[in-house]
Amino acid sequence: MFTKCVFCVLLTAPLAAAVLLVARVPLASGQGESNITINLTPHKGNPILGKGPAGSWDDTTVWAPAVVFQDGLYHMFYSGARGGWAGENGQTFSIGYATSTDGLVWEKYSGNPVFKANGTGFDAAAVGWSAVLVEGDTWVLYYFAEKTFGYDGVIGRATAPGPTGPWTRSEDPVLMDGSPTEWDALGIIPLSVIATDQGYVMYYVGGRIISETGGMIGLATSPDGITWTKYDDPTTTEPPYAESDPVLPLGLEGWTMVTLNESCVRKTAAGWEMFYSERGSSKSERIPAYRIGYATSDDGIHWTKYSGFPILTYKDDPAASTSLQLLPYSVVVNDSTYLLYYDYRWSTGSIGVAMGTVTRE
């Protein structure tokens, strides 16, 4: 039995099959979907999760909330850092765990971090940015991993009998970043992993994520969750799209972003929906601000931007007043109520949530 994954809700089999079959259709996106009404309000108690006390493993910052609702309880996996990115005594960042009965008030696990760098192999230096599936009695964790510090990361996979472990990780990455001339070089981060009867679908971000310019969203598919194939449009044969293609690239008509970063994808009765972070270049902002947008798709590949962009900005959430940034990572829907989890970027070092509804006329 498959349950909700961290950044998504379980897809139906027919739509999943469509994703696997049309993975080479040329891209086309635009602006529209004015028949959708989005009412999301940041929680007055934000931030809902903050960094730990001095000397703790997450005393510098926490980010990348990955939330799954399982057995009547909200489970959050989040990234944390100690003493800055380089850390103290060689430590960098790890993955922690917290629980909540209502999705708003959270308690960190006393044995954190539940998943950390292995010290050897492809994830020797650091792990973070996770996506989680629950398959029967097994928890499956996809995560960003670095062999040496510096963002040139890949995606690993680990399994455990419960959310706190013990975790058994794969010996090798399950998805690599692209060659130096490709769009997804310099590191890739898992966003959404979706289980279907036909296989698995992964959304990920890649492309100059260290410089925060040129980031785009890619897609990969797998028959077993272990062996992955990136989306590749056969009509694009030259770098940076010789090996694969993003499903949400830069430069689309009606989209003004200079980079795309974190996002979360879920399936609805009407199709697919995506909450994503878009960095613009407005001169009115003190720094380039990340705003949250919304897009829809019939097949999970071709996306249409919601005409009411942006749906949330830092001006809507007082907790973002110092960072000017909102980056969505996870959405859970219970009884038609959306809980959209995001962070305020590393400088603020905390996690927030917005609640409300998304309806179609």
Summary of the structure (lengths in Angstrom):
residues: 361
radius of gyration: 18.6
end to end distance: 32.4
largest distance: 55.8
contacts: 1294
relative contact order: 0.19
helix: 5%
strand: 43%
